[in-house]
Amino acid sequence: MSILKEEFPVEAMDFVTAGEASAQIKRLLKKLGVDPGVIRRLSIACYEAEINLVIHSDGGKLTLEMNPENVSLISEDVGPGIPDIDLAMSEGYSTASDDVRMMGFGAGMGLANMARNADRFHIDSKVGEGTRIEMIFDINK
Amino acid sequence: MTVNDVASVLGAALLTKDTDTSRPVREGYSCDLLSWVMAHGREGMAWVTVQTHMNVIAVASLHDMSCVIIPEGIHVEDEVLEKASEEGISVLSSGLTAFDICGRLAAAGIGAC
């Protein structure tokens, strides 16, 4: 049974508010008394997902859902999709533009960092439609 | 060593208001690639970067870093400093290069991660 479910819309190419959803989610989990280690892992993965939505999608949303055992974070977007997920998952591979790289993004670390921080990670993508990433974080490990 | 001590070792100016400068600094880090810092940042870090946009504060805050140090007197926009103050992240400005900042912090006993 879910204790909480909340959605956070993320706009494409909006670098001013990028990170706001992750900061809100972090504050919310702190209020709910979730273990700081879990909050930290989730916040990092969440920020990576949020930045990916800003950089690569045409807009999307993050959905946070919590139950007594775990917290799930789902990133869904409308966008170009990922043609080769294995390649996109490999560290150092990025399709980010030069402008985005000038800001210090696009090192090709995002997806791998999400997978590393989540207890379970699943990604689905359809070229020309969009990408869905589901991450689960166990609360009581 | 605290954020205050770091500022004094570097002769750096504190640009943010009302942040906790008595916070301990556990280690130092220098990197301008935000994606890299997301993967390698840690709690209590003093992070040296030439990047000054809003996302620097988001990354520092998500990692619960102690402070961000901007080298070579690079200008930081007011909105970024307001955001940093809101998030409780101290931002220091130094006239030194990132290389010199790291050298001085290392000499003062701050280790790397």
gemmi code that builds the backbone of each chain (N, CA, C; Angstrom):
import gemmi

chains = {
    "A": [
        ("MET", (0.841, -1.200, 0.000), (0.000, 0.000, 0.000), (0.873, 1.247, 0.000)),
        ("SER", (0.529, 2.185, -0.838), (1.393, 3.354, -0.925), (1.006, 4.417, 0.101)),
        ("ILE", (2.019, 4.968, 0.781), (1.799, 5.994, 1.805), (1.672, 7.352, 1.121)),
        ("LEU", (2.400, 7.479, 0.026), (2.495, 8.786, -0.610), (2.763, 8.622, -2.097)),
        ("LYS", (2.147, 9.458, -2.894), (2.449, 9.473, -4.331), (2.384, 10.912, -4.809)),
        ("GLU", (3.462, 11.357, -5.403), (3.479, 12.739, -5.859), (4.201, 12.859, -7.196)),
        ("GLU", (3.701, 13.747, -8.057), (4.306, 13.938, -9.376), (4.971, 15.301, -9.478)),
        ("PHE", (6.094, 15.339, -10.180), (6.846, 16.580, -10.358), (7.135, 16.765, -11.850)),
        ("PRO", (6.467, 17.723, -12.492), (6.738, 17.941, -13.918), (8.125, 18.567, -14.125)),
        ("VAL", (8.789, 18.220, -15.209), (10.120, 18.772, -15.515), (10.105, 19.291, -16.960)),
        ("GLU", (10.505, 20.555, -17.114), (10.495, 21.189, -18.435), (11.801, 20.956, -19.180)),
        ("ALA", (11.693, 20.778, -20.482), (12.888, 20.615, -21.317), (13.680, 21.918, -21.370)),
        ("MET", (14.996, 21.797, -21.313), (15.952, 22.912, -21.477), (15.780, 24.069, -20.484)),
        ("ASP", (15.122, 23.842, -19.374), (14.992, 24.878, -18.353), (16.055, 24.655, -17.274)),
        ("PHE", (17.204, 25.289, -17.482), (18.333, 25.062, -16.567), (18.238, 25.900, -15.291)),
        ("VAL", (17.324, 26.861, -15.277), (17.188, 27.695, -14.076), (16.464, 26.928, -12.970)),
        ("THR", (15.401, 26.222, -13.347), (14.675, 25.477, -12.310), (15.141, 24.015, -12.226)),
        ("ALA", (16.086, 23.620, -13.081), (16.592, 22.241, -13.027), (17.147, 21.955, -11.632)),
        ("GLY", (16.720, 20.886, -11.039), (17.182, 20.541, -9.697), (16.120, 20.836, -8.638)),
        ("GLU", (15.110, 21.631, -9.000), (14.054, 21.996, -8.039), (13.251, 20.773, -7.588)),
        ("ALA", (12.882, 19.928, -8.557), (12.099, 18.735, -8.222), (12.894, 17.845, -7.264)),
        ("SER", (14.188, 17.663, -7.560), (15.035, 16.823, -6.694), (15.136, 17.420, -5.292)),
        ("ALA", (15.276, 18.751, -5.226), (15.381, 19.412, -3.923), (14.077, 19.248, -3.136)),
        ("GLN", (12.944, 19.365, -3.831), (11.637, 19.187, -3.177), (11.481, 17.771, -2.652)),
        ("ILE", (11.882, 16.804, -3.481), (11.766, 15.394, -3.092), (12.659, 15.116, -1.877)),
        ("LYS", (13.850, 15.691, -1.892), (14.769, 15.503, -0.768), (14.153, 16.050, 0.530)),
        ("ARG", (13.589, 17.252, 0.453), (12.961, 17.870, 1.631), (11.792, 17.024, 2.143)),
        ("LEU", (10.998, 16.529, 1.195), (9.820, 15.726, 1.536), (10.238, 14.444, 2.278)),
        ("LEU", (11.260, 13.776, 1.759), (11.704, 12.524, 2.389), (12.318, 12.784, 3.763)),
        ("LYS", (12.984, 13.941, 3.912), (13.557, 14.320, 5.210), (12.440, 14.479, 6.230)),
        ("LYS", (11.374, 15.174, 5.812), (10.218, 15.400, 6.684), (9.600, 14.081, 7.108)),
        ("LEU", (9.606, 13.112, 6.189), (8.997, 11.818, 6.484), (9.916, 10.919, 7.307)),
        ("GLY", (11.115, 11.406, 7.584), (12.031, 10.679, 8.458), (12.720, 9.486, 7.808)),
        ("VAL", (12.844, 9.520, 6.483), (13.550, 8.436, 5.773), (15.041, 8.501, 6.116)),
        ("ASP", (15.673, 7.341, 6.180), (17.095, 7.231, 6.515), (17.941, 8.154, 5.615)),
        ("PRO", (18.863, 8.955, 6.220), (19.657, 9.919, 5.435), (20.441, 9.268, 4.283)),
        ("GLY", (20.922, 8.053, 4.495), (21.678, 7.357, 3.443), (20.802, 7.078, 2.227)),
        ("VAL", (19.553, 6.680, 2.485), (18.598, 6.408, 1.403), (18.251, 7.719, 0.698)),
        ("ILE", (18.028, 8.771, 1.499), (17.689, 10.082, 0.916), (18.806, 10.553, -0.010)),
        ("ARG", (20.031, 10.348, 0.442), (21.188, 10.797, -0.326), (21.278, 10.063, -1.674)),
        ("ARG", (21.145, 8.735, -1.620), (21.210, 7.942, -2.862), (20.075, 8.332, -3.793)),
        ("LEU", (18.889, 8.466, -3.222), (17.720, 8.798, -4.042), (17.847, 10.203, -4.635)),
        ("SER", (18.344, 11.153, -3.834), (18.478, 12.533, -4.324), (19.440, 12.603, -5.501)),
        ("ILE", (20.540, 11.879, -5.398), (21.540, 11.880, -6.475), (20.945, 11.284, -7.747)),
        ("ALA", (20.303, 10.127, -7.616), (19.689, 9.476, -8.777), (18.593, 10.354, -9.368)),
        ("CYS", (17.836, 10.991, -8.468), (16.730, 11.842, -8.888), (17.244, 13.042, -9.678)),
        ("TYR", (18.318, 13.648, -9.197), (18.882, 14.810, -9.886), (19.405, 14.414, -11.268)),
        ("GLU", (20.050, 13.264, -11.341), (20.539, 12.781, -12.641), (19.366, 12.602, -13.605)),
        ("ALA", (18.270, 12.021, -13.105), (17.087, 11.799, -13.943), (16.499, 13.145, -14.374)),
        ("GLU", (16.444, 14.064, -13.417), (15.868, 15.379, -13.713), (16.688, 16.112, -14.773)),
        ("ILE", (18.004, 16.077, -14.613), (18.881, 16.748, -15.586), (18.751, 16.085, -16.959)),
        ("ASN", (18.623, 14.771, -16.980), (18.429, 14.079, -18.265), (17.140, 14.526, -18.936)),
        ("LEU", (16.077, 14.712, -18.136), (14.811, 15.192, -18.696), (14.992, 16.588, -19.294)),
        ("VAL", (15.732, 17.439, -18.572), (15.966, 18.815, -19.031), (16.784, 18.813, -20.330)),
        ("ILE", (17.846, 18.009, -20.348), (18.779, 18.029, -21.484), (18.232, 17.274, -22.703)),
        ("HIS", (17.716, 16.079, -22.470), (17.469, 15.178, -23.601), (16.010, 15.023, -24.019)),
        ("SER", (15.062, 15.364, -23.138), (13.668, 15.070, -23.499), (12.962, 16.321, -24.021)),
        ("ASP", (11.721, 16.127, -24.440), (10.883, 17.272, -24.800), (9.982, 17.637, -23.611)),
        ("GLY", (10.315, 17.153, -22.462), (9.543, 17.390, -21.240), (9.092, 16.061, -20.645)),
        ("GLY", (8.954, 16.054, -19.335), (8.555, 14.803, -18.703), (8.172, 15.026, -17.259)),
        ("LYS", (8.147, 13.948, -16.517), (7.798, 14.090, -15.093), (8.508, 13.027, -14.264)),
        ("LEU", (8.660, 13.359, -12.990), (9.195, 12.411, -12.013), (8.045, 12.048, -11.082)),
        ("THR", (7.886, 10.773, -10.803), (6.837, 10.346, -9.875), (7.485, 9.634, -8.698)),
        ("LEU", (7.183, 10.149, -7.514), (7.724, 9.563, -6.281), (6.602, 8.803, -5.602)),
        ("GLU", (6.877, 7.571, -5.233), (5.864, 6.782, -4.530), (6.543, 6.061, -3.372)),
        ("MET", (5.891, 6.092, -2.231), (6.524, 5.493, -1.054), (5.578, 4.488, -0.420)),
        ("ASN", (6.109, 3.346, -0.042), (5.350, 2.387, 0.760), (6.228, 1.990, 1.945)),
        ("PRO", (5.747, 1.195, 2.886), (6.559, 0.944, 4.086), (7.916, 0.270, 3.799)),
        ("GLU", (8.049, -0.415, 2.664), (9.311, -1.129, 2.370), (10.292, -0.325, 1.519)),
        ("ASN", (9.748, 0.467, 0.588), (10.660, 1.158, -0.316), (10.067, 2.442, -0.896)),
        ("VAL", (10.951, 3.168, -1.561), (10.534, 4.374, -2.282), (10.824, 4.120, -3.749)),
        ("SER", (9.853, 4.398, -4.598), (10.129, 4.254, -6.024), (10.114, 5.631, -6.677)),
        ("LEU", (10.984, 5.763, -7.663), (11.077, 7.006, -8.418), (10.998, 6.644, -9.896)),
        ("ILE", (10.002, 7.218, -10.563), (9.835, 6.920, -11.979), (10.027, 8.192, -12.794)),
        ("SER", (10.892, 8.094, -13.787), (11.118, 9.211, -14.697), (10.515, 8.838, -16.047)),
        ("GLU", (9.579, 9.662, -16.532), (8.936, 9.379, -17.821), (9.019, 10.622, -18.688)),
        ("ASP", (9.342, 10.421, -19.946), (9.383, 11.598, -20.817), (8.809, 11.324, -22.189)),
        ("VAL", (8.518, 12.421, -22.852), (8.204, 12.394, -24.276), (9.475, 12.908, -24.927)),
        ("GLY", (9.977, 12.187, -25.906), (11.228, 12.656, -26.492), (11.770, 11.711, -27.532)),
        ("PRO", (13.038, 11.902, -27.858), (13.628, 11.126, -28.955), (13.848, 9.647, -28.625)),
        ("GLY", (13.862, 9.297, -27.326), (14.146, 7.917, -26.952), (15.627, 7.594, -27.117)),
        ("ILE", (16.001, 6.400, -26.677), (17.413, 5.989, -26.711), (17.552, 4.781, -27.648)),
        ("PRO", (18.250, 4.926, -28.765), (18.351, 3.816, -29.727), (19.122, 2.608, -29.174)),
        ("ASP", (20.198, 2.860, -28.420), (21.035, 1.759, -27.916), (21.231, 1.955, -26.411)),
        ("ILE", (20.406, 1.272, -25.612), (20.436, 1.483, -24.157), (21.773, 1.043, -23.554)),
        ("ASP", (22.326, -0.077, -24.039), (23.611, -0.543, -23.496), (24.700, 0.512, -23.679)),
        ("LEU", (24.704, 1.115, -24.854), (25.699, 2.154, -25.146), (25.457, 3.377, -24.247)),
        ("ALA", (24.186, 3.774, -24.103), (23.847, 4.943, -23.273), (24.203, 4.697, -21.805)),
        ("MET", (24.142, 3.436, -21.380), (24.449, 3.095, -19.985), (25.955, 3.100, -19.712)),
        ("SER", (26.773, 3.046, -20.759), (28.221, 2.958, -20.528), (28.755, 4.347, -20.181)),
        ("GLU", (29.589, 4.399, -19.132), (30.092, 5.675, -18.623), (30.943, 6.365, -19.680)),
        ("GLY", (30.702, 7.634, -19.886), (31.494, 8.412, -20.841), (30.776, 8.630, -22.150)),
        ("TYR", (29.698, 7.877, -22.398), (28.957, 8.070, -23.641), (27.871, 9.119, -23.420)),
        ("SER", (27.841, 10.133, -24.261), (26.812, 11.165, -24.132), (26.484, 11.762, -25.490)),
        ("THR", (25.225, 12.154, -25.663), (24.823, 12.831, -26.902), (24.520, 14.303, -26.628)),
        ("ALA", (24.951, 14.808, -25.464), (24.654, 16.197, -25.087), (25.346, 17.182, -26.030)),
        ("SER", (24.725, 18.340, -26.222), (25.264, 19.363, -27.123), (26.462, 20.065, -26.477)),
        ("ASP", (27.209, 20.816, -27.277), (28.359, 21.561, -26.761), (27.932, 22.590, -25.715)),
        ("ASP", (26.778, 23.239, -25.924), (26.291, 24.235, -24.961), (26.071, 23.610, -23.587)),
        ("VAL", (25.470, 22.432, -23.605), (25.184, 21.720, -22.356), (26.493, 21.279, -21.699)),
        ("ARG", (27.455, 20.874, -22.514), (28.754, 20.455, -21.972), (29.501, 21.633, -21.346)),
        ("MET", (29.308, 22.815, -21.920), (29.954, 24.021, -21.369), (29.486, 24.281, -19.938)),
        ("MET", (28.259, 23.845, -19.625), (27.734, 24.035, -18.271), (28.233, 22.949, -17.319)),
        ("GLY", (28.956, 22.002, -17.845), (29.505, 20.947, -16.994), (28.676, 19.682, -16.981)),
        ("PHE", (27.690, 19.626, -17.892), (26.882, 18.402, -17.991), (27.353, 17.593, -19.194)),
        ("GLY", (26.727, 16.419, -19.364), (27.007, 15.640, -20.559), (28.308, 14.864, -20.482)),
        ("ALA", (28.691, 14.450, -19.266), (29.892, 13.632, -19.136), (29.575, 12.161, -19.386)),
        ("GLY", (28.309, 11.868, -19.598), (27.934, 10.483, -19.862), (27.968, 9.618, -18.616)),
        ("MET", (27.662, 10.236, -17.469), (27.724, 9.499, -16.205), (26.332, 9.253, -15.625)),
        ("GLY", (25.328, 9.920, -16.173), (24.011, 9.980, -15.551), (23.333, 8.643, -15.330)),
        ("LEU", (23.133, 7.895, -16.404), (22.389, 6.632, -16.263), (23.131, 5.659, -15.354)),
        ("ALA", (24.462, 5.583, -15.533), (25.255, 4.671, -14.704), (25.183, 5.082, -13.230)),
        ("ASN", (25.178, 6.383, -12.993), (25.112, 6.879, -11.618), (23.752, 6.569, -10.994)),
        ("MET", (22.691, 6.640, -11.815), (21.352, 6.276, -11.321), (21.333, 4.802, -10.927)),
        ("ALA", (21.843, 3.964, -11.822), (21.833, 2.512, -11.578), (22.653, 2.168, -10.339)),
        ("ARG", (23.756, 2.892, -10.138), (24.638, 2.632, -8.998), (23.958, 3.003, -7.674)),
        ("ASN", (23.189, 4.060, -7.696), (22.580, 4.543, -6.453), (21.260, 3.861, -6.092)),
        ("ALA", (20.577, 3.313, -7.105), (19.290, 2.659, -6.840), (19.518, 1.198, -6.451)),
        ("ASP", (18.589, 0.644, -5.680), (18.683, -0.786, -5.358), (18.212, -1.625, -6.543)),
        ("ARG", (17.220, -1.116, -7.274), (16.792, -1.758, -8.524), (16.572, -0.676, -9.565)),
        ("PHE", (16.991, -0.985, -10.789), (16.949, 0.022, -11.859), (16.434, -0.633, -13.126)),
        ("HIS", (15.449, -0.006, -13.745), (14.931, -0.575, -14.993), (14.676, 0.554, -15.989)),
        ("ILE", (15.134, 0.356, -17.213), (14.952, 1.404, -18.223), (14.315, 0.822, -19.482)),
        ("ASP", (13.344, 1.549, -19.995), (12.678, 1.192, -21.259), (12.680, 2.423, -22.136)),
        ("SER", (12.921, 2.235, -23.414), (12.896, 3.397, -24.281), (12.416, 3.022, -25.667)),
        ("LYS", (11.639, 3.906, -26.266), (11.199, 3.695, -27.642), (11.620, 4.901, -28.465)),
        ("VAL", (12.378, 4.652, -29.513), (12.857, 5.746, -30.360), (11.659, 6.501, -30.946)),
        ("GLY", (11.707, 7.817, -30.827), (10.635, 8.668, -31.363), (9.464, 8.820, -30.408)),
        ("GLU", (9.495, 8.100, -29.285), (8.374, 8.202, -28.335), (8.825, 8.726, -26.966)),
        ("GLY", (9.797, 8.051, -26.369), (10.259, 8.512, -25.064), (10.914, 7.410, -24.246)),
        ("THR", (11.240, 7.775, -23.013), (11.995, 6.884, -22.131), (11.319, 6.805, -20.770)),
        ("ARG", (11.335, 5.613, -20.179), (10.791, 5.438, -18.832), (11.843, 4.723, -17.990)),
        ("ILE", (12.162, 5.326, -16.861), (13.145, 4.722, -15.948), (12.468, 4.510, -14.602)),
        ("GLU", (12.589, 3.304, -14.078), (12.027, 3.029, -12.760), (13.163, 2.667, -11.810)),
        ("MET", (13.208, 3.351, -10.685), (14.242, 3.071, -9.689), (13.573, 2.790, -8.342)),
        ("ILE", (14.046, 1.748, -7.676), (13.509, 1.408, -6.349), (14.622, 1.542, -5.320)),
        ("PHE", (14.270, 2.151, -4.211), (15.225, 2.326, -3.104), (14.630, 1.663, -1.872)),
        ("ASP", (15.297, 0.624, -1.351), (14.784, -0.055, -0.152), (15.007, 0.839, 1.070)),
        ("ILE", (13.984, 0.907, 1.916), (14.086, 1.774, 3.094), (14.784, 1.068, 4.250)),
        ("ASN", (14.459, -0.209, 4.421), (15.033, -0.946, 5.572), (16.008, -1.986, 5.068)),
        ("LYS", (17.261, -1.575, 4.941), (18.253, -2.541, 4.425), (19.084, -3.104, 5.553)),
    ],
    "B": [
        ("MET", (38.701, 21.344, 10.583), (38.697, 22.670, 9.962), (37.270, 23.038, 9.516)),
        ("THR", (36.890, 24.276, 9.753), (35.533, 24.717, 9.397), (35.568, 25.554, 8.108)),
        ("VAL", (34.381, 25.913, 7.638), (34.280, 26.789, 6.460), (34.972, 28.125, 6.759)),
        ("ASN", (34.790, 28.623, 7.983), (35.465, 29.858, 8.405), (36.979, 29.736, 8.291)),
        ("ASP", (37.509, 28.591, 8.768), (38.961, 28.363, 8.708), (39.443, 28.337, 7.258)),
        ("VAL", (38.634, 27.666, 6.394), (38.992, 27.576, 4.973), (39.074, 28.986, 4.377)),
        ("ALA", (38.072, 29.813, 4.706), (38.049, 31.183, 4.190), (39.298, 31.935, 4.639)),
        ("SER", (39.686, 31.692, 5.892), (40.833, 32.431, 6.406), (42.153, 31.922, 5.805)),
        ("VAL", (42.272, 30.601, 5.588), (43.473, 30.038, 4.952), (43.650, 30.616, 3.538)),
        ("LEU", (42.526, 30.807, 2.844), (42.583, 31.264, 1.450), (42.501, 32.788, 1.320)),
        ("GLY", (42.191, 33.459, 2.428), (41.921, 34.892, 2.348), (40.713, 35.138, 1.465)),
        ("ALA", (39.747, 34.204, 1.521), (38.592, 34.262, 0.625), (37.442, 35.037, 1.252)),
        ("ALA", (36.611, 35.616, 0.403), (35.426, 36.349, 0.867), (34.225, 35.418, 0.880)),
        ("LEU", (33.403, 35.567, 1.912), (32.161, 34.796, 1.983), (31.081, 35.570, 1.229)),
        ("LEU", (30.520, 34.943, 0.188), (29.536, 35.654, -0.648), (28.095, 35.428, -0.192)),
        ("THR", (27.867, 34.371, 0.565), (26.501, 34.035, 0.977), (26.178, 34.612, 2.344)),
        ("LYS", (24.863, 34.758, 2.591), (24.419, 35.291, 3.882), (23.784, 34.181, 4.711)),
        ("ASP", (24.007, 34.263, 6.019), (23.312, 33.387, 6.966), (23.542, 31.894, 6.763)),
        ("THR", (24.666, 31.500, 6.174), (24.950, 30.065, 6.102), (25.816, 29.705, 7.305)),
        ("ASP", (25.827, 28.431, 7.647), (26.565, 27.988, 8.826), (28.051, 27.802, 8.478)),
        ("THR", (28.850, 28.825, 8.795), (30.274, 28.754, 8.440), (31.089, 28.015, 9.509)),
        ("SER", (30.390, 27.521, 10.547), (31.122, 26.714, 11.540), (31.055, 25.228, 11.142)),
        ("ARG", (30.452, 24.954, 9.976), (30.363, 23.561, 9.508), (31.753, 22.990, 9.240)),
        ("PRO", (32.007, 21.752, 9.668), (33.311, 21.164, 9.385), (33.492, 20.859, 7.893)),
        ("VAL", (34.715, 21.014, 7.417), (35.065, 20.627, 6.048), (35.845, 19.320, 6.158)),
        ("ARG", (35.313, 18.273, 5.571), (35.928, 16.951, 5.719), (37.009, 16.667, 4.684)),
        ("GLU", (36.799, 17.211, 3.479), (37.756, 16.947, 2.404), (37.582, 17.973, 1.295)),
        ("GLY", (38.533, 17.986, 0.393), (38.465, 18.940, -0.706), (38.293, 18.239, -2.038)),
        ("TYR", (37.769, 18.981, -3.012), (37.549, 18.410, -4.338), (37.585, 19.535, -5.351)),
        ("SER", (38.145, 19.257, -6.525), (38.165, 20.265, -7.580), (37.741, 19.625, -8.886)),
        ("CYS", (36.660, 20.136, -9.489), (36.166, 19.580, -10.751), (35.120, 20.532, -11.329)),
        ("ASP", (35.125, 20.680, -12.641), (34.162, 21.582, -13.276), (33.089, 20.823, -14.052)),
        ("LEU", (33.189, 19.518, -14.044), (32.218, 18.694, -14.749), (31.154, 18.265, -13.734)),
        ("LEU", (29.999, 18.904, -13.800), (28.968, 18.662, -12.790), (28.524, 17.203, -12.740)),
        ("SER", (28.450, 16.581, -13.906), (28.051, 15.170, -13.941), (29.052, 14.322, -13.163)),
        ("TRP", (30.307, 14.705, -13.261), (31.356, 13.953, -12.560), (31.218, 14.152, -11.052)),
        ("VAL", (30.953, 15.391, -10.676), (30.807, 15.705, -9.250), (29.571, 15.004, -8.680)),
        ("MET", (28.521, 14.876, -9.491), (27.345, 14.141, -9.024), (27.722, 12.710, -8.660)),
        ("ALA", (28.616, 12.145, -9.445), (29.012, 10.757, -9.197), (30.032, 10.618, -8.068)),
        ("HIS", (30.824, 11.677, -7.828), (31.933, 11.527, -6.870), (31.879, 12.456, -5.668)),
        ("GLY", (30.890, 13.361, -5.646), (30.796, 14.298, -4.531), (30.437, 13.584, -3.231)),
        ("ARG", (30.814, 14.210, -2.114), (30.489, 13.614, -0.808), (30.101, 14.696, 0.198)),
        ("GLU", (29.477, 14.221, 1.258), (29.063, 15.120, 2.327), (30.285, 15.810, 2.947)),
        ("GLY", (30.135, 17.094, 3.262), (31.196, 17.804, 3.976), (32.349, 18.273, 3.104)),
        ("MET", (32.199, 18.146, 1.778), (33.281, 18.558, 0.872), (33.364, 20.069, 0.728)),
        ("ALA", (34.571, 20.562, 0.511), (34.770, 21.917, 0.002), (35.082, 21.717, -1.481)),
        ("TRP", (34.228, 22.256, -2.335), (34.316, 21.981, -3.775), (34.773, 23.232, -4.516)),
        ("VAL", (35.874, 23.111, -5.230), (36.414, 24.220, -6.011), (35.966, 24.069, -7.464)),
        ("THR", (35.281, 25.077, -7.999), (34.835, 25.017, -9.398), (34.735, 26.399, -10.015)),
        ("VAL", (35.005, 26.470, -11.322), (34.842, 27.745, -12.045), (33.411, 27.906, -12.564)),
        ("GLN", (32.615, 26.846, -12.446), (31.209, 26.953, -12.861), (30.469, 27.791, -11.821)),
        ("THR", (29.607, 28.676, -12.271), (28.925, 29.548, -11.298), (27.410, 29.564, -11.499)),
        ("HIS", (26.875, 28.668, -12.306), (25.424, 28.722, -12.537), (24.659, 27.988, -11.424)),
        ("MET", (23.358, 28.115, -11.490), (22.452, 27.636, -10.453), (22.658, 26.157, -10.092)),
        ("ASN", (23.015, 25.357, -11.087), (23.104, 23.917, -10.845), (24.266, 23.518, -9.949)),
        ("VAL", (25.255, 24.405, -9.832), (26.363, 24.153, -8.904), (25.800, 24.047, -7.483)),
        ("ILE", (24.860, 24.938, -7.173), (24.273, 24.952, -5.833), (23.419, 23.695, -5.626)),
        ("ALA", (22.692, 23.300, -6.684), (21.872, 22.084, -6.579), (22.749, 20.873, -6.284)),
        ("VAL", (23.867, 20.757, -6.988), (24.761, 19.603, -6.798), (25.378, 19.639, -5.394)),
        ("ALA", (25.848, 20.822, -4.977), (26.465, 20.954, -3.644), (25.454, 20.620, -2.552)),
        ("SER", (24.220, 21.075, -2.755), (23.183, 20.860, -1.756), (22.766, 19.387, -1.692)),
        ("LEU", (22.624, 18.751, -2.855), (22.222, 17.333, -2.851), (23.258, 16.465, -2.154)),
        ("HIS", (24.521, 16.878, -2.242), (25.580, 16.102, -1.586), (25.845, 16.569, -0.149)),
        ("ASP", (25.102, 17.569, 0.316), (25.352, 18.148, 1.641), (26.798, 18.586, 1.810)),
        ("MET", (27.312, 19.264, 0.791), (28.693, 19.751, 0.874), (28.779, 20.909, 1.873)),
        ("SER", (29.989, 21.180, 2.335), (30.185, 22.270, 3.308), (30.220, 23.617, 2.622)),
        ("CYS", (30.921, 23.683, 1.488), (31.009, 24.970, 0.791), (31.462, 24.781, -0.648)),
        ("VAL", (31.222, 25.836, -1.424), (31.715, 25.901, -2.802), (32.717, 27.043, -2.842)),
        ("ILE", (33.871, 26.804, -3.471), (34.891, 27.851, -3.568), (35.068, 28.224, -5.040)),
        ("ILE", (34.825, 29.502, -5.347), (34.955, 29.988, -6.726), (36.325, 30.666, -6.865)),
        ("PRO", (37.160, 30.178, -7.766), (38.511, 30.726, -7.896), (38.579, 31.975, -8.775)),
        ("GLU", (39.744, 32.601, -8.764), (40.104, 33.702, -9.675), (39.090, 34.853, -9.692)),
        ("GLY", (38.402, 35.036, -8.561), (37.463, 36.157, -8.436), (36.338, 36.164, -9.459)),
        ("ILE", (35.993, 34.995, -9.977), (34.934, 34.919, -11.008), (33.615, 35.406, -10.412)),
        ("HIS", (32.925, 36.212, -11.186), (31.663, 36.804, -10.704), (30.576, 35.731, -10.549)),
        ("VAL", (29.847, 35.821, -9.451), (28.714, 34.912, -9.232), (27.442, 35.765, -9.170)),
        ("GLU", (26.447, 35.395, -9.958), (25.198, 36.167, -10.019), (24.463, 36.138, -8.671)),
        ("ASP", (23.761, 37.234, -8.379), (23.034, 37.356, -7.113), (22.012, 36.235, -6.896)),
        ("GLU", (21.304, 35.858, -7.982), (20.272, 34.806, -7.840), (20.894, 33.495, -7.379)),
        ("VAL", (22.104, 33.239, -7.869), (22.794, 31.997, -7.485), (23.157, 32.055, -6.000)),
        ("LEU", (23.614, 33.227, -5.554), (23.997, 33.378, -4.148), (22.775, 33.314, -3.227)),
        ("GLU", (21.651, 33.867, -3.711), (20.417, 33.778, -2.926), (19.997, 32.331, -2.765)),
        ("LYS", (20.095, 31.583, -3.862), (19.733, 30.161, -3.835), (20.649, 29.413, -2.860)),
        ("ALA", (21.945, 29.736, -2.919), (22.919, 29.081, -2.038), (22.583, 29.378, -0.574)),
        ("SER", (22.243, 30.630, -0.279), (21.887, 31.005, 1.089), (20.655, 30.225, 1.540)),
        ("GLU", (19.674, 30.127, 0.647), (18.442, 29.375, 0.937), (18.755, 27.918, 1.272)),
        ("GLU", (19.679, 27.349, 0.503), (20.019, 25.924, 0.667), (21.056, 25.702, 1.762)),
        ("GLY", (21.576, 26.779, 2.329), (22.568, 26.648, 3.405), (23.947, 26.253, 2.925)),
        ("ILE", (24.240, 26.565, 1.660), (25.573, 26.262, 1.116), (26.401, 27.548, 1.083)),
        ("SER", (27.509, 27.576, 1.830), (28.382, 28.750, 1.814), (29.137, 28.808, 0.490)),
        ("VAL", (29.198, 29.995, -0.103), (29.991, 30.178, -1.323), (31.117, 31.166, -1.009)),
        ("LEU", (32.350, 30.707, -1.249), (33.517, 31.546, -0.996), (34.115, 31.990, -2.322)),
        ("SER", (34.636, 33.204, -2.342), (35.288, 33.711, -3.545), (36.752, 33.993, -3.230)),
        ("SER", (37.630, 33.448, -4.083), (39.053, 33.658, -3.875), (39.680, 34.200, -5.159)),
        ("GLY", (40.706, 35.014, -4.997), (41.419, 35.521, -6.162), (42.413, 34.504, -6.695)),
        ("LEU", (42.670, 33.459, -5.920), (43.656, 32.439, -6.310), (43.104, 31.529, -7.413)),
        ("THR", (43.985, 30.836, -8.108), (43.545, 29.839, -9.090), (43.086, 28.590, -8.347)),
        ("ALA", (42.353, 27.727, -9.036), (41.904, 26.470, -8.429), (43.114, 25.667, -7.943)),
        ("PHE", (44.181, 25.697, -8.724), (45.410, 24.971, -8.375), (45.976, 25.475, -7.046)),
        ("ASP", (46.072, 26.801, -6.922), (46.601, 27.389, -5.685), (45.693, 27.125, -4.486)),
        ("ILE", (44.380, 27.199, -4.730), (43.422, 26.948, -3.643), (43.618, 25.540, -3.101)),
        ("CYS", (43.698, 24.577, -4.006), (43.861, 23.179, -3.582), (45.191, 22.994, -2.858)),
        ("GLY", (46.220, 23.648, -3.376), (47.540, 23.548, -2.740), (47.505, 24.068, -1.320)),
        ("ARG", (46.877, 25.210, -1.132), (46.817, 25.805, 0.220), (45.968, 24.958, 1.162)),
        ("LEU", (44.863, 24.423, 0.641), (44.003, 23.601, 1.503), (44.720, 22.314, 1.891)),
        ("ALA", (45.429, 21.742, 0.946), (46.181, 20.513, 1.240), (47.261, 20.798, 2.286)),
        ("ALA", (47.946, 21.930, 2.122), (49.002, 22.306, 3.078), (48.415, 22.552, 4.467)),
        ("ALA", (47.153, 22.993, 4.507), (46.497, 23.267, 5.792), (45.914, 21.995, 6.406)),
        ("GLY", (46.060, 20.872, 5.709), (45.661, 19.589, 6.295), (44.357, 19.008, 5.773)),
        ("ILE", (43.766, 19.641, 4.758), (42.528, 19.080, 4.193), (42.904, 18.026, 3.168)),
        ("GLY", (42.337, 16.842, 3.329), (42.675, 15.738, 2.447), (41.740, 15.654, 1.255)),
        ("ALA", (42.074, 14.748, 0.346), (41.200, 14.477, -0.802), (40.327, 13.290, -0.448)),
        ("CYS", (39.286, 13.068, -1.257), (38.389, 11.958, -0.939), (38.987, 10.643, -1.432)),
    ],
}
model = gemmi.Model(1)
for chain_id, residues in chains.items():
    chain = gemmi.Chain(chain_id)
    for i, (resn, *xyz) in enumerate(residues, 1):
        res = gemmi.Residue()
        res.name, res.seqid = resn, gemmi.SeqId(i, " ")
        for name, pos in zip(("N", "CA", "C"), xyz):
            atom = gemmi.Atom()
            atom.name, atom.element = name, gemmi.Element(name[0])
            atom.pos, atom.b_iso = gemmi.Position(*pos), 0.0
            res.add_atom(atom)
        chain.add_residue(res)
    model.add_chain(chain)
structure = gemmi.Structure()
structure.add_model(model)
structure.setup_entities()
